Amino acid sequence: MTKDRLIYLPLGGAGEIGMNAYVYGWGPEGAERLILVDLGVTFPDMETTPGVDLILPDVSWLAERADRLEAIFITHAHEDHVGALGHLWPQLRAPVYARSFTGAHAMMKLEDAGQSGDAVTIVRPRPETVDAGPFRVQFVPVSHSIPESAALIIDTPGGRILHTGDFKLDGSPVVGERFDAEEWHRIAHEGDGIHVLVCDSTNVFQPHPGRSEATLAEPIRDLVAAQEGMVVATTFASNVARLKTLAEAGVAAGRSVCLLGRAMRKMVTTAVETGVLTDFPALVSPEEAAGIPRQNLMLIVTGSQGERRAASAQLSRGKYLGLEMKEGDSFLFSSKTIPGNEAGVIRVMNAYSEMGVDVIDDRDGLYHVSGHANRPDLEAVHELMKPAMILPMHGEHRHLREHARLAQAKGIASEVATNGTMVRLSGRKPEIVEYIDTGRTYLDGSVLIGAMDGVVRDRIRMALNGHVLVTLIVDEEDEPLGEAWVEVMGLPPRGKHGAALDETIESDLAEFLETVPGKIMADDDKLDEALRRIVRQVTMEEIGKRPEVTVVVSRLMPG
Amino acid sequence: MTKDRLIYLPLGGAGEIGMNAYVYGWGPEGAERLILVDLGVTFPDMETTPGVDLILPDVSWLAERADRLEAIFITHAHEDHVGALGHLWPQLRAPVYARSFTGAHAMMKLEDAGQSGDAVTIVRPRPETVDAGPFRVQFVPVSHSIPESAALIIDTPGGRILHTGDFKLDGSPVVGERFDAEEWHRIAHEGDGIHVLVCDSTNVFQPHPGRSEATLAEPIRDLVAAQEGMVVATTFASNVARLKTLAEAGVAAGRSVCLLGRAMRKMVTTAVETGVLTDFPALVSPEEAAGIPRQNLMLIVTGSQGERRAASAQLSRGKYLGLEMKEGDSFLFSSKTIPGNEAGVIRVMNAYSEMGVDVIDDRDGLYHVSGHANRPDLEAVHELMKPAMILPMHGEHRHLREHARLAQAKGIASEVATNGTMVRLSGRKPEIVEYIDTGRTYLDGSVLIGAMDGVVRDRIRMALNGHVLVTLIVDEEDEPLGEAWVEVMGLPPRGKHGAALDETIESDLAEFLETVPGKIMADDDKLDEALRRIVRQVTMEEIGKRPEVTVVVSRLMPG
């Protein structure tokens, strides 16, 4: 009989920031009972994933072992932790556990994807426990930039794992539970203490201790009070504490507050319904807001990342839901720009500048704090939890590597384990035992496709090179019937001598077809290749590009 | 007879950072004699301009008035100031004036585009003058992040204009001329003083005075000296002063220095040949470098923006020109990341992290200084030059607006004039007199196309939606000959029920063709539209996307 072992296998989130999905297993090699922590998405971009709707982890390894999967735990309701649940649950079909606000989102994700929300069981924080095969799991409240984030205590026959989820150390988080150092101390000293700390690494390069959400109240209140026109502020829709801080600043300045953006209204509603949000100021609807003098109005809107369809961008283009920004109004980004989103944010800023709206961003760090533990906070947690080993997660490679070094510098065993790296945790230090083929799955329209299927590669090629379509009819004697017909898409209409590009290609193809040997005409592959080669030569000559070419040869059959 | 007037018309660079092109005119309305200052490019991106090679200003307004264009002046050799010269000069055909290093680049730009470099005349700095119609122009050395940047004194019958070009105030710029406050004071006090200051706005939001290039020498020297493995550093190829600082730090640490990247070697060669660079340390070739122990080697490489083909990215992927980075080596970004380039830079950083290479970036501001004047520097220049009016240039709208406010706060008349805004400068304050249709021209392969031509829009659509091709042969009686043939590109191969998408579309088209009324079969447009509609319906149903559709109907003619 094989010896039982404890394993860790990130399928997403390790080596990137996004699409978190972490597998733990206990049992004999190859027959471990498994649990999954989080099942999130990453967002596509035009550069690498044009036309893709969402990027999900490739869970095929886990799907092939779904009979061994005991449960799925969701730490918090951010898209990069729960966004893939609806799309991938049908392949996994395990019970889902989460706290109430998070669970409400998990249910919505399942239902939005046409699944039943019944798979979700709501769990209260520790001391409540969930038994899932050999695992006993407790939810530990942590502060983050969304209500009700949780770390997980995962007790296994191989020792206690503390999986932090996303967290920061915040003594006064405005909404939700404060960081409770005594409780964490108890967690670290129960039984044999922490065997493995699996820990958020996002902010490992931030040298200063993180600041509390509560520190923002005064600067934001002062800022809003000092404005004369309408005030519009944006933050992440899910940052309910920030929404509260912003709304209270509006009320304190004698302004009516209106939320714009579906995601934001939904988030507040869910937070109120699940009891995590209380005392949120009264709101006015957009219709009511349109009738309120602008100096008495504050809008809190979606679109902190400059997203084209979000309220911030809509307002930057003109009237939106009856509301319009004007010279003398001000716009506050109570947020940071995620790398890669700069162009969109700057576009919105310049559009406001053209309107005469003053834009205030977080240049000075007064109006935004991060939801992740900074380097000194991570060090404090290492010290407090005294784990035998640390596995850095939730970060790009550079974050994981730096975090592992931080641990090693204090004599704690650590290892950089990126997506697909199976690590045995049963020994005294982490040991890489296997590399699993993993990757990304795309939600494309309504269909899931593999990132390596070539679909998106073809789109990128058409975007870079344009697309030429050649059709040719060949008769029963393998002779061309008429000339080849050419359609071009995404290419300059005229070549270097000013002639129409499609006609130039057609005329070169016609010349070729006049003298083409019968052997080529009779062979589909050779004919296709010959036509394609001519198209590329002509376009290179005429416009300096080699387009994608699709050739359709229709052969008339003897009737 | 109409009264003479002085006009200013930015065709690029005002309302954006990039593709600078500023027109000045003097004369009767509609018959002004003209000069152009700078003719630069902007770089395309996958999001908005996939497949485009370069973005150039639309100079058609000026091309239509080329007979009135007296001269083109180039302030410095950055691509956003000289990069479009070769491509657009054939439309303008005016003499080009520049200082020697800049002029050498201008000639290369002309020659690379198949023009003669003879159009370029090399000018020495003030007091040398160039007479161009009613304009008398002098080049005033300024410091920037490339050697030999110049401001222009443009003396006109309507007063003196000082066009700053890109500049900073640097008392010890390492390479090139230091900022000479006395000289600027003289310029401001000759004759009637400065009528208009047309001024760089890029760094108007930077609150602290700019630092000198010379402040970097010590931190970089200390950093390089402290490394044990190979040291690799990157900066902009054109920042010759930085190259010198980096190379000297390498030599001081007893390392052989090697430049990697064609652009960088060319820049240094030109700088030496034109005399702007002296005492540059001896270099070793990549072949020699491969034989030098890594602890004795320093590479200075292209690719500070994470460009895929540059040396930094090549090295992050493995061996390049016989050189390879290893654990224990270090990589220095002596540069800032231009907004929009974050993803590429982070990709390189993580690739190095995987290799075990330590990456040092400019987080702490020790290893890079900007080439542009910061807010207090701009205020100092306003104060020193005492212009009657200020026109902010070289900035996005938000920069221009902030700069105009800065001027107005000191009682100086100012106006935000973005691309296409013609401003009369003859009065006591700037007066907008006309809006010119302007925009962008794309170099696409070897052809110039208009940004609004729809070519790039089609590419973006194919990238987002995929492309379906339908071909159908119709016989002499307007009956379909066989079935419609479908090719898909950039779409998921299978629909929701697992059937091949192309076959599903073909079968729905076949069904339609069985019952289609003859009236539709006989009408090309109606048939095309009907086929297209079915394709979109089927794909929406099967994969949740509406693709681009190209329909080719071939009609057999009675033979």
Interface residues (C-beta under 8 A of the other chain):
Chain A: G15 D45 M46 E47 P50 G51 F205 P339 G340 E342 A343 I346 M349 N350 Y352 S353 E354 V359 R363 E396 H397 R398 R401 D444 G445 S446 V447 I449 D453 V455 V456 D458 R459 I460 M462 A463 L464 N465 G466 H467 L469 T471 I473 L481 G482 W485 E487 M489 G490 L491 P492 P493 R494 G495 K496 E542 I543 G544 K545 E548 T550 V552 S554 L556 M557
Chain B: G15 D45 M46 E47 P50 G51 F205 P339 G340 E342 A343 I346 M349 N350 Y352 S353 E354 V359 R363 E396 H397 R398 R401 D444 G445 S446 V447 I449 D453 V455 V456 D458 R459 I460 M462 A463 L464 N465 G466 H467 L469 T471 I473 L481 G482 W485 E487 M489 G490 L491 P492 P493 R494 G495 K496 E542 I543 G544 K545 E548 T550 V552 S554 L556 M557
